[in-house]
Amino acid sequence: MSMHRTAQLPRARGSGRYSHPVSILPGFHAANRTFFARDVLDVAPELLGCVLQRTDGDGTVSIRITEVEAYAGERDPGAHAYRGKTNRNKTMFGPAGHIYCYFTYGMHHAINLVAAQPGQPYGCLIRAGDVIEGAELARTRREKKPRKKSLPELRLASGPGCVAQCFAADLTNDGDDLFDGQWQFLLPDDHATVAHVTGPRVGLSGPGGDGAVFPWRYWVKEAPSVSTYRPGRLPSSTPRPPRTGQSGNVV
């Protein structure tokens, strides 16, 4: 017998899609918008250990977050919104608790959760997590192309593109509301900031990639799902930091 609490959510506004009954995992409760309506540097580390969940016509996938990055708009040269509002990033300028989904590197989608107040284009990139519900559905979405070996379950959602694939998220989900539709964000009943590590964000060059100034990547130490660190492109004469997912400052 399932121990999940279920609820029927209303039709997602503006999406043309109907929501489906969603489950509240044992030991968790639904967050509210106030949780996200804070400075992104306060929100980001508190996402670790929380669960992002989507329920659609195919079923439910729930991912417990193990790695995030914070982006702080006009005060952050690594952010999409650093130079202002565009049609691509306009969701970031809206209310907290919405999904900013974008297409990157010509092949992947990525999911950001909007934080702070309207007009402050701040958000948290979901980089990795553990699939704790709907693993087979997530695997089907991740393994559409033939593979020599099946993906280990703890690597299904390792990397932002993989997270988006597990949720079948694409540009049609840009602007989705975490509190009205197919998505839910769940906090542990005993929610507290988990022990984590901080360091430079992945793949950023220039000032935004300086980990001494912007150590805004947060991850659960030794979590197998955490993605591998990759520095941004630097001049050939500049020494590169190591490619690893496990170096940084312990918090």
Phi and psi in degrees as a GROMACS rama.xvg file:
@    title "Ramachandran Plot"
@    xaxis  label "Phi"
@    yaxis  label "Psi"
@TYPE xy
-70.1623  139.345  SER-2
-96.0768  3.35773  MET-3
-73.079  141.856  HIS-4
-86.6751  136.657  ARG-5
-119.976  155.085  THR-6
-149.125  149.166  ALA-7
-97.8255  116.421  GLN-8
-87.4021  156.948  LEU-9
-73.959  175.55  PRO-10
-61.5784  137.747  ARG-11
-69.6441  124.202  ALA-12
-63.006  131.296  ARG-13
75.3154  -4.66085  GLY-14
-95.4466  -20.0471  SER-15
74.106  3.58595  GLY-16
-110.824  144.254  ARG-17
-91.1616  142.42  TYR-18
-80.8791  172.948  SER-19
-130.662  162.705  HIS-20
-55.6826  133.734  PRO-21
-114.906  155.51  VAL-22
-108.025  141.985  SER-23
-100.244  113.838  ILE-24
-65.1267  143.758  LEU-25
-56.0687  136.537  PRO-26
86.0793  4.6525  GLY-27
-129.826  161.43  PHE-28
-142.301  157.63  HIS-29
-71.0069  136.539  ALA-30
-74.4324  169.925  ALA-31
-121.614  172.846  ASN-32
-64.1423  -28.9539  ARG-33
-58.9253  -32.6887  THR-34
-56.7809  -38.2302  PHE-35
-88.7619  -17.7265  PHE-36
-83.897  52.0733  ALA-37
-136.881  172.378  ARG-38
-58.3908  140.002  ASP-39
-60.979  -29.6672  VAL-40
-73.9423  -17.1353  LEU-41
-86.1874  -38.1025  ASP-42
-70.6892  -46.7998  VAL-43
-52.9218  -54.1994  ALA-44
-66.3749  -23.5186  PRO-45
-78.8546  -9.3277  GLU-46
-74.2967  -24.695  LEU-47
-62.601  129.661  LEU-48
89.376  -10.3804  GLY-49
-86.6117  170.823  CYS-50
-122.501  127.437  VAL-51
-99.7872  131.697  LEU-52
-134.079  140.771  GLN-53
-132.216  134.235  ARG-54
-121.617  120.382  THR-55
-131.642  -165.171  ASP-56
-63.7296  -19.0457  GLY-57
-88.0521  -20.9554  ASP-58
138.858  -162.348  GLY-59
-115.863  135.542  THR-60
-123.234  129.49  VAL-61
-123.826  129.306  SER-62
-123.131  122.591  ILE-63
-84.3297  122.31  ARG-64
-76.0294  131.656  ILE-65
-120.322  -9.65002  THR-66
-155.088  130.69  GLU-67
-140.874  164.446  VAL-68
-131.101  141.991  GLU-69
-98.4816  142.484  ALA-70
-133.79  131.005  TYR-71
-122.669  49.0225  ALA-72
49.239  -125.607  GLY-73
-67.4927  -16.3601  GLU-74
-98.8874  12.3471  ARG-75
-136.243  104.473  ASP-76
-65.8767  -8.65383  PRO-77
-92.777  -2.43692  GLY-78
-90.1406  148.715  ALA-79
-60.7483  -31.1275  HIS-80
-94.1266  11.73  ALA-81
-58.6627  -37.5344  TYR-82
-100.465  14.0941  ARG-83
112.712  -175.288  GLY-84
-83.5506  135.73  LYS-85
-133.471  171.946  THR-86
-62.5505  -33.2894  ASN-87
-67.7648  -43.3252  ARG-88
-102.895  10.7299  ASN-89
-58.6833  -29.0263  LYS-90
-59.2854  -32.6342  THR-91
-63.2758  -23.4486  MET-92
-88.6217  -1.56957  PHE-93
-93.3364  -163.461  GLY-94
-65.8158  153.316  PRO-95
-65.1359  159.841  ALA-96
81.8229  19.6821  GLY-97
-111.39  163.264  HIS-98
-97.7302  125.738  ILE-99
-102.495  107.635  TYR-100
-112.328  130.542  CYS-101
-137.044  164.064  TYR-102
-103.214  133.473  PHE-103
-139.078  153.476  THR-104
55.5039  19.6084  TYR-105
66.8909  14.104  GLY-106
-150.46  -22.0632  MET-107
-122.564  150.538  HIS-108
-101.106  158.301  HIS-109
-139.986  149.299  ALA-110
-112.876  124.81  ILE-111
-117.523  145.632  ASN-112
-105.878  121.701  LEU-113
-71.892  135.645  VAL-114
-124.135  178.625  ALA-115
69.6854  -155.151  ALA-116
-102.885  156.554  GLN-117
-53.2729  135.976  PRO-118
94.2779  -16.0314  GLY-119
-101.498  104.673  GLN-120
-81.2883  69.3412  PRO-121
-109.501  147.909  TYR-122
-162.685  165.705  GLY-123
-119.149  118.719  CYS-124
-78.842  125.834  LEU-125
-85.3732  107.666  ILE-126
-91.7502  -31.7935  ARG-127
-165.075  162.045  ALA-128
-173.653  176.61  GLY-129
-102.63  127.983  ASP-130
-78.0044  109.189  VAL-131
-105.671  -4.26326  ILE-132
-151.986  136.617  GLU-133
77.8531  32.6259  GLY-134
-61.6925  -38.533  ALA-135
-69.1617  -37.9073  GLU-136
-64.8843  -43.6599  LEU-137
-61.0437  -40.8593  ALA-138
-64.1642  -42.5404  ARG-139
-58.5919  -40.7256  THR-140
-71.1154  -33.7888  ARG-141
-80.3454  -28.2533  ARG-142
-109.425  44.7093  GLU-143
-67.1941  -31.2889  LYS-144
-95.5539  146.186  LYS-145
-58.3752  139.958  PRO-146
-129.638  148.623  ARG-147
-67.8076  -36.8227  LYS-148
-130.745  144.239  LYS-149
-68.9835  144.993  SER-150
-67.5076  136.1  LEU-151
-61.0543  142.384  PRO-152
-57.5997  -37.2998  GLU-153
-74.8765  -2.94793  LEU-154
-112.215  5.36782  ARG-155
-60.5689  -38.5328  LEU-156
-117.067  44.7904  ALA-157
-99.7878  100.681  SER-158
113.525  144.326  GLY-159
-60.9709  -36.5906  PRO-160
-65.2509  -36.4755  GLY-161
-68.7085  -39.2245  CYS-162
-58.6318  -48.3253  VAL-163
-62.0077  -40.0023  ALA-164
-63.0393  -42.1303  GLN-165
-58.2835  -35.3701  CYS-166
-90.3082  -3.30205  PHE-167
54.779  39.3765  ALA-168
-88.3232  139.971  ALA-169
-146.927  -166.824  ASP-170
-63.311  -21.5449  LEU-171
-67.921  -15.8803  THR-172
-92.114  -4.57151  ASN-173
-61.9762  125.884  ASP-174
93.6021  -4.93098  GLY-175
-58.2199  143.837  ASP-176
-95.9332  127.564  ASP-177
-65.8828  -13.573  LEU-178
-117.506  15.5385  PHE-179
-159.237  84.496  ASP-180
147.51  -140.044  GLY-181
-84.2038  -13.1865  GLN-182
-101.043  153.373  TRP-183
-141.991  151.24  GLN-184
-123.517  122.757  PHE-185
-113.742  134.803  LEU-186
-103.146  142.165  LEU-187
-60.2472  144.979  PRO-188
-59.5025  -30.787  ASP-189
-103.638  43.2335  ASP-190
-58.3514  129.137  HIS-191
-154.851  155.824  ALA-192
-63.1819  122.842  THR-193
-80.6783  157.777  VAL-194
-60.1233  131.245  ALA-195
-150.27  174.928  HIS-196
-119.716  147.987  VAL-197
-120.683  155.376  THR-198
-175.313  -174.248  GLY-199
-66.9754  151.291  PRO-200
-74.822  154.024  ARG-201
-78.1206  133.484  VAL-202
74.8472  10.136  GLY-203
-98.2183  131.438  LEU-204
-106.404  176.034  SER-205
71.4202  -167.155  GLY-206
-56.5807  -36.4605  PRO-207
-65.0131  -19.9601  GLY-208
-92.4717  2.81313  GLY-209
-78.0731  106.811  ASP-210
-67.594  -20.5484  GLY-211
-72.2111  -31.5802  ALA-212
-96.1267  -38.3046  VAL-213
-125.283  70.2069  PHE-214
-82.5145  59.6509  PRO-215
-104.041  22.2575  TRP-216
-102.234  131.669  ARG-217
-125.944  131.135  TYR-218
-147.853  154.671  TRP-219
-76.6075  123.101  VAL-220
-59.2645  130.8  LYS-221
66.2034  13.5151  GLU-222
-70.8202  125.588  ALA-223
-61.7995  -24.949  PRO-224
-79.5811  -12.4148  SER-225
-60.8951  137.035  VAL-226
-77.4611  163.456  SER-227
-78.1142  134.258  THR-228
-69.6121  135.013  TYR-229
-136.394  118.064  ARG-230
-71.5822  162.439  PRO-231
-74.1018  173.018  GLY-232
-71.0769  128.671  ARG-233
-123.479  158.919  LEU-234
-53.9965  147.006  PRO-235
-59.4211  -24.3113  SER-236
-83.107  -7.92636  SER-237
-90.4622  125.699  THR-238
-60.974  140.018  PRO-239
-97.1657  142.131  ARG-240
-70.4916  163.867  PRO-241
-66.3446  149.959  PRO-242
-86.9769  98.3244  ARG-243
-154.585  153.334  THR-244
-99.8306  4.53624  GLY-245
-124.82  19.0107  GLN-246
-110.841  144.599  SER-247
158.787  -165.087  GLY-248
-102.822  122.429  ASN-249
-74.675  134.216  VAL-250
